[in-house]
Amino acid sequence: MKVEIINIGDELLIGQVVNTNASWMAAELTKSGMQVVFISSIADDEDAIHSELDAASKRADIILLSGGLGPTKDDITKKTLADYFESDFVFHEPTYEQVKKIFAARKFKVSEINRQQAMIPEKCIPLLNVNGTAPGMWFEKEGKIFVSMPGVPFEMKSMMTGEVIPRLVKHFKLRAIVQKTVMTTGLPESFLAEKIKDWEENLPAHLHLAYLPQPGIVRLRLSAKGEDQKALTNEIEHQVKKLHALIPDSIFGYDEVSLEQVVGELLVKSGKSVSTAESCTGGYVAHLLTSIPGSSRYFKGSVVSYANEVKTQWLSVDEETLNEKGAVSREVVETMAATVREKMHTDYSVAISGIAGPDGGTPEKPVGTVWIALADESGVYARRYHFGEHRGRNIRRSALAALDMLRLKLLK
């Protein structure tokens, strides 16, 4: 089934809000066996909505809209859809009960403007919004399905997974689609492709591999369509096992799991703790570690030693070493790692010092040069990396490399 996604809102067109809805919706639809053929962002304008609906109905079987369902005057989607489908409004009691329930939980009184959320086009099938007051609306016209959902992401997502996709799958009796994403780190996309070249070339014709790179991580997505979901699942699992045998150290997880989550799980499993000492990353490793719920079980703290005087006063780095070797050196990160581990009383520690850029590089140490050290009871290990010239990417790659160094140590 071909699907078109239409996102409505002036804020999307002027760059005030990033359109994350479209990418999330497309991913969920693809996993369910539907093909997204067109994505558009349009203004809160009646003519624009009418025009886009006419065009979309010629391109797709399913047209999904998000946005413009709020209670204020600038949200015109509901009225526009009622006009488009030539429908009068009716009062929908279940929606009103949901509105009252939400307002009661927040200790607010339902106003007339909020009551209007329960007025819906008579020709639509209302879809429950468990997280908000605006119901979704399902229309059918000339064999096409039109679904309007709120633009608020957490409202739209729950409606998509709880109402829209199950209804679409049932309505169109879609073929099974199976996907598995293999999360890798430590190898750039081109190097990774070379390592798995023979495996990729020998994949069955109905299995498809996609490379999805981002700074520090390459996702490998395997997908297949067919009638027998169980058989497809078994076949993909078999291929993933063969892939793991080729790049065991590079694979850190599956299906969008984060590296920081994997490291956290390994630390909990082993009953170990970690601390960090960070210079060029400015505390980003600590941020990643503490972004995981329950990280207090294994993360003790961090010293962000951006300035050299912090390295000497707090992390016992010798001034003479700084003068002779520079802040970006094996000797400095090894001392940083050993000292923060001792002071924080942790089992492990990681330390980072580098030249994030865009300035500060030299012929001997160009922008993107980063030293990372890992300390534990057996000693300190350090490695030099060269990440490139983009500051933001260097910080991200440095943090991920440090986490991966810890991950591999925990697996031994």
N, C-alpha and C positions, 0 to 999 in steps of 0.2 A: 504494500500500500504506500502511495506517495503522500507525503505530509508537507504542508507549508506552515511555517511559524511566523506570526505577525505580532510584533511587540509595539504597543501603543504608549506614547508619552513624549511630550515636548522635551522633558528632561533628558531623554535618551539622545535626542538629535543635537542638543547643544553641549553635550559632553558632561552634563552635571551629574549624571548617574551612569555607571558602567553597566552595560547590558549583559549580566551574567545569566539571566533567565534562558536566553536562547541556547547557549552552549550546554547548559544542564538539560534542558528539554530535549535537545537533539541527541545527547548521549543516552538518555533514558528510552527514547523512541527507537533508537538503533538497536539497543539491547533487546527490545521487544519485537524486533523483526520488521520494523517500519523504515521506510526510506525518506529521509528529509531532503527535499529537492530545492527548497527556497526558504530564505530567512529575510525578513524585512523589518525595519523600524520606521514607524510613521507617526505623524503628529496627532494630537488630540483634536482632530478636525473631522467633521461629518463627511465631507466630500472625499477626503483622503481615505477614510475607512471604507466607504462605499466602493471607491475605485479599486482599492486593494482587494476587497472581497471578490469583486467581479473578476479581477485578474487571477487571483489565487484559485478560484473554482475551475478555471481552465487548465491549471497546472497540476492540481493535486486532488486526491480523494478526501483528504482530511485537512481541515484548516483550523489551526489552534491559535487563539488570540490570548494575550496577557496584557493587563493594564487597563486603566480607565474605569474601574468599577467602584471607586470610592463614593462617599456620600456627598461630596462637595460639587459645586457647579462646573468645575473644570473637568470633572470625570463624566464624559458623555458617551462612553461605549454602550452602556445598556440601552439608552434611548435610541442611539443610532442603529443598534441591532434590531430593536423593535420596529423601527421604520423600515429597515432593509427587508425584514421578513414579514412586513405588513401585519403586525401583531399588536393587539391591545394589551394593556397591563392588567394583571390580576394580583390580588393580595395572597401571599403564600404563607400560611400560618406556621409551618415547620421552620421556615427561615426566621420568622419573627421570634419564635421560641428560642432559636439559637442566638439571636441578637440580645434578647433579654438575659439569657444565661451568661453570656460574655460580659455584659455590663454589670450584672449582679456580682460576678466574681471580682470585678474591679471597683465595686462600691460606687458605680455611676448610675444616674438615672437615664433611661432611654428617652431621647428627645425625638421630636417629629422628624428631623432630618435623618436620624438613625432608623426610625421606623420605616422610612421610605426604602431602605435596603430590602425589605420584604416584598416590595412591588416588583414583579418580574413579568417579562413578556409571556403571554398566554401560550404561545406556540413552542416554548422551550421546555426541556426537561431540566429542572433545577438540580444542581449538584451541591452536596453538603460541603460547606467550608468549616472544618473543625477548628481552625485557628483564627477565624475572622468573621466579619458580619456580612460580607458580600458573597452571595452564592455564585457558583459557576452556572453556566447556561449551555445546554446541549441542543443544537438545532439540526434538523435534517431537511435537505432541499435537493431535489433532483438527483438522489443517490449520493450526495455529498454530505459529509459530517462537518459541522461548524461548532467549535467549543470555545467559549469565552471564560477566562479565569482571571483572578486578581493578579496584579503585577507585583505585589509584595512577595518576595521569594519564598519565605517559609509557608505562606498560605498557598501559593501556587504549587509548591513541591508536594505538599501533603495531598492536595486535590489531584494532582497528576498520578501519583502512585496509588492513592486509595480509590479514586473514582474513574478518572479519564482513561488511563491505560488499560485497566481491567475491562472496561466497557468496550474499548476499541478492539482489543484482542478477541473478545467474545463476539462482537458484531461482525468482524471480518474473517473470523476463523483463520487466524494467521499461522503460517508455518513457524516451526520452532527455530530459534536462533540461540546459539551458545557462544559466549565470549569468555575469555580469560586473559587478564593482563598480567604480564610478568614484569616486575619492577627490578630494574638493574641500575647499578652505579659503579663508578670507577673506570668505565671504558667509554670514550667518545663514540658517537653513533657510527662513524666510518670504521673504527677499529672493531666495534662489536659486530657490524655487518660482515666483516672479513672473517671473524672467528666462527660465525654460525652460517657461513655461506652454503656449505654442502647440505646442512640440515634444512635450510630454507628452500633450497632448490629441489629437495626431495619430498617436500610437503605434498600431501594429496591435493588434487586440483580444487576440491571443494573447501579446503582450509585456506584462509587468507591471513597474511601477516602484515601488520602495520607498525612502522616505527614512529613513536611519539616522543621526540626529544625535548628536554627542558634543561636549564643549567644544572649540571651535576647528576642528572638522572635521565635514563632512556627507558621509556615504557614500550614493551613489546606486546601488542594486542593480537591474539589469535581469535578468529571468529569463523563460524560455520553455520549454514542454514540447511534445514532438511525436515523430514517428517518425524524422525525418531530422536527426540531430545536426549534420551539416555545414551544412545549409541554415539551421538555427537559429543556428549560430555566425556565419555570414556575415551574417545579418540583424541580429543584435545588434551586430556590428562596424560595420555600415553606420549604425545609429542612434547609436552612440557617436561616430562621426566627425561627424555632424550636431550632436550635443551639444557636442563640442569646439569647433566653429565659433562656438557661442553664448557659451561661457564659457571661452575659452582660458587666461586667466590664473588661473582658479580651480581648474582640474584639475591636480593634481600627480602623479597616478599611478593605478594600477589594481590591483584585487584585493588589498586590505588592505596594500599597501606603506605604510611609514611615511614621514612627511615628512622625518625625520632621515636615513633611508636614501637618499631621493632627493637630498637636499642633499649627502650624502657622495659619492654617485656623480658628481654634477656637479663637485664639488671635485676628485675624482680625475681625471676626464676632462679638466678644464682645467689640472690641475697646480697648483692654487692652495691656499692655506692660510688658516685662520681662527682668531681668538681671540675671547674674550668678556669683557665687563665687566658684572657683574650686581649689582643691588641687590635689588629686591623679589622676584626669582625665585630668589635664593639659590643660584645655580649650576645651576639646572634645565636651562638651555640646554646648558651644558657636559655635564651628565649625559646628555641626549638624544643629543648628538653622539657621546659616547664609548660609548654603548650599542651602537654599530655596530662589528662586528669590522673591524679594519684602519683605524680612525679616526686612528691615530697618523700616518698618511700626510698628513693635512690639518689636524688639530687640534693647536694648540701649547699652549694653556693658557688660564686664566681668572683674573680678579681678582674675588672676591666682595666688593664694597664696600658691605656692608650699613650700616655706620656712616658718618657724614659725614667723620669723621677719616680713614677709609681712602680716601675719595674725594679728599681734599685731599693726603694724604701719598703715595699710590700712583698716583693717576690725574690729578694736576695740576689738580684742580678748585679754582678760586679761592674762598676763604672769603667774599669780598664777593659773589660771584655766588650762592653758597648762601644768604646772608642776604637778598639782594634778590629772587632768582628762586625760591628753594627747590630742594630736591633733585630734585623731580619737575618738570623743566623742559627745554626744548629745549637751552638753553645747557649744562646739566650733562651730559646724555647725549651731546651732540656732543663735549664735551671727553673724557668717559670713553672713547668709541669711538676717537677720534683717538689718545689716549695709549696705550691698551692695544695698538692696532695697531702703534704705533711701538716700544713696549717689547718686544712679542712677535715683532717682525719678521715679521708676517704680511701676506698680500695683502688680506685682509678682516678686519673686526672688527664685532661687534654689541654694543651696550650697551643696558641696560634700567634704568629707574628709574620706580617707580610706587607707588601706594597700594593694596596688596593687600587690606587690610581685616582684620577688620571695623571697626576704628577708624582714626583718622587723617585722615579726610576733612574737607573744608571746602566751603562753598558754591561756591567758585571751582574747587576740585579735589576732587570727591567721590570716595568709594571706587570703585576701578576705573579711575581715571585713570592712564594709563601712557604714558610717552615711550620710544620705541625709536629708536636711531640705527644707521646702517650707514656704515662708513668704508672707503674704498679709495683707490687712488692718485689718483683724480680729485677727492676731497673727502669731505665728510660730509653725509649726508641723514638727516633726523629726521622722525618723524611721531608725532602724539598719538592715542591710542586711549582708548575708554571701554568697559570690559568688563563691568561689573556689580558686584554686592555680595558675591559668594561668594569667599572667599579662595583656596580650592583651584582653583576654575575660573579665577580671574584669573591665577594663576601659570601654569597650563597654557596658557591662551589667549595670554598674553604671550610665552611661550617659542615657541609655534607661529607667532605673528605675526612674531617675529624671524627664525625659520628661513625663513618664507615670503618675507620681505623679501630675504633672502640668495639664496633660490632664484630669484626673479624677476630679481635683478641678474646672477646667473650665466647666465641664459638669454639675456641681451641680447648 
